[in-house]
Amino acid sequence: MNDMPSVKVIAMLQGRQSLPALTPQYVWHPGLAQDIAALSEEELAGNHPDGKLSAPAWKAALHLWNDDLEAAHELVQELHSATGSALHGIVHRREGDYDNAKYWFMRSGDHPAYHGLQARAATLLEKEPSSSGTIGQALNAIRHQGSWNPSLFANTIEIHETRTNGDDSALRSLLERLQQQELEAMLRFIGGRVAGGQDEPL
């Protein structure tokens, strides 16, 4: 039995001094990656109706929080569900493979995890000064869209990472905060479908 349940893993991840990078170059905490991998999917699944599908998705989302794209990818490529597709898209976006990311986002459709995300994202963007140029137009589109569009967010990150000054720390911080809102939305959704997934508020 794993001696570090999800609640302890989340507590460690919440203690990070910096948010997960848009395109991470290394795993944040290699030891924690082992703890996440050791989480029992059988115990996570519990008696939940879709627990067997949700347990590996939960672990994949935790791996994403830990910047372990390889471990997350190994799990999501076996998940043939809307949640698996959404997480798969996030993996590829963070790898910098934006076209592949948008393919998986298209397959995930209007995921239920996104339904409260747009309001949170719009509130965050309303508090930030407007950016100019193409990146400003993309952020403005995110702010005013009717529902969360992960492909538009992927486009925005691509603009920042490949077409603009990627050293703009304020803009990078904003995109990382939006990314964290997205990840926490996925964790809240999946957490309601696994044992112990709602023990720690996100």
N, C-alpha and C positions, 0 to 999 in steps of 0.2 A: 504494500500500500504506500502511496506517495505521502511523505510527511509534510508536504507544503501544499495545502489546498489552494484553490483559486483565490480565496480572499487574501491570503498572504502574498501570492504572486502579484495581485493587483496593488496591494499596499506598497510593494517594492517598486512597481512601475509608476505609481503615483508619486513616489519619492524622487523621480528623476529631476535633475536640476535643469534640464533642457527638454523641449518637446522632440518627438521623433523627427528626424530629418526628412525632407521631401524625397531625396534620393540617397539613402544611407550607404556608406561605404564599408561599414562593419557592424557587427552585432553589438548592441549596447551592453548587455550583460551576459556573457557566455554561460556562466553558471546558472543563471535564471532560465536560459534556453533549455538546459537539461531538466530543470524542475517543471517547466511547461510540458516538455515532451513526456515526462513521467506521470502527468495527470492521467488518472484512469478514465478512459472513455466510458467504460461500463458504469462506473460510479457517477460520472457526469450525466449520463443518459437517464439514470434513475428510472422512474416510471412515466416520464414525459412521453406523450404520443410520438413526437418526432425527435426524441432524445438521441437516437442513434445517428441521425444526420446532424444534429446540432452540436453534439460533443466535439467532433473534429473541427467544426467551424469555430467553436469557442476557443479551442487551442490555437487555431490558425490566427484568429484575431489577436490573441495574446502575443503570439510570435511577431505579428506586425507591430505591436506596441513596443516590442523589444528590438525592433529593427532587424529581425531575423527573416529576411525575405525567402531564403532557400527553404527553411523549415516550413514556413507558411505555404510556400508553393507546393511542397510535397503533399500537404494535406488537401489544399483546395483543388488540385488537379484531379482528385478522386471524388470530389463533391459535385454531383450532378443535380444541383438545385439552384434556385434563384440566389440564395445566400452564398452558396459556393461561387457562383458566377460573379457576384458583387465583390467578394473578397479576392477572387482571382484577378479582377480588374484593378483593384488597389495594388496588388502585388506588382503587376506589370507596369502600372503608372509609376510606382516608386523605383522600379528598375530603369525607368526612362524609356520603356517600350510603349509609347503612347497610343499607337494605332492598335496594338494588341489589347491594350487596356480598354479602349473604347469598344472593341468587339465584345469583350466580356461584359462590359456595362450594358451594351445593347441586349445581351442575352439575359441579364438579371431583371430587366424591365423596371417598372415602377415599384421598387422594393419597399415593403412596409417600414423598414428602418428609416427611410428617407422622409417619412411623412411629417415628423416634427423638426427635421433638420433644417429645412429651408428658413423657418422663422428664426432659429438660433443664428444661422449664418447671416441673415439680413440684419439682425440686431447688432451683430459684431461689426459688420461692414458700415453700418450707419454711424458708428462711433469713430471710424477711421477717416483721416483726410483722403480726399480723392487723389487717385494717381492719374497721370497723363498718358497719352499714347495708347497703343494697342492693349497693353496690360490694364490700363484704366478702363477701357471699354469692356474688357472681359470681366473685370470685377464688378462693374456697373450692371452688366447683364446678369451676373450671379445674384446681385442684390435684389434685382427687380423681377427675377423669374418667378413663376407661380409655384413651382415645386423644384426640389433639388435635382439637378441634372449632373450626374457624375462625369459625363463626357465633357461638359462645358468646364467643369473644374479641372479635368485632365488637360484640356486645351490651355487653360489659364496657367497651369504649372509649366506646361511645355513652353509657352511664351516666355515665362520668367527664366526658365532654365536654359533656353537655347537662343532666344532672340533679344533679350534685354540684358541689362547689367545684373548678373546673378549675385553681385556683391552688395546689392541693396538690402541691408540687414533688416530694415523696417518692413519692407515688402515680404521678405522671406519669413519673418516672424508672423506676419498676418496670414500667409498661406499655410504655415505650420499650425497655426491655431484653428484655421478652417479644417485642415486635415484631421486634427485631433477631435474636433466636433463630429466629423464624419465617422471616425473610428469608434468614438464613444456611443454614437447612435447605433452602430452595428452591434457593439457589445451589449447595450441595453436590450436590443431586440433578441439577440441570441441568449443572453442571460436569463430571459424569461422562459427559456426552453431547455435549460439544463439545471441539474441539482446544484444548489449553492451559487448559481450565477448571479443572484440578486442580493447576495450577502453584503456586498460593498457598493454604496451608491456611486454612480458615475455622473 
